[in-house]
Amino acid sequence: MSFQRVTSAVRHGPGLFSGLFRSFAMGGAVAGELCEGRKHPPTFIAYSRADGRGEQSTAFAERLRASGTDVTLFDGSAYTHMSIDRDFGEGDDALTVAALAFLKSTVG
């Protein structure tokens, strides 16, 4: 699958894994496979207010935590994808502050 198709599927599909897999259930199974039985590096997850993003991101974070992974979950329900694109990197943006704090705590 091409990068453009993956990008388009993620941007325009109804679910986090839409277009990448034949069904949401298949995508969820793959996400579970990635998490089960292994600890991953510290992970930062942020989501927008798009339908289902909070629930999907929370479920993914819970799966990672169950594997022993340290997860920082940022509630981005106040954000649209456009506002993230526009504001990320600005000093007083809450998502930027959280991402930088995560990086400082994990990378130094």
Beta strands, then each sheet from edge to edge (+ up, - down):
strand 1: 43-46
strand 2: 71-74
sheet 1: 1+ 2+
end
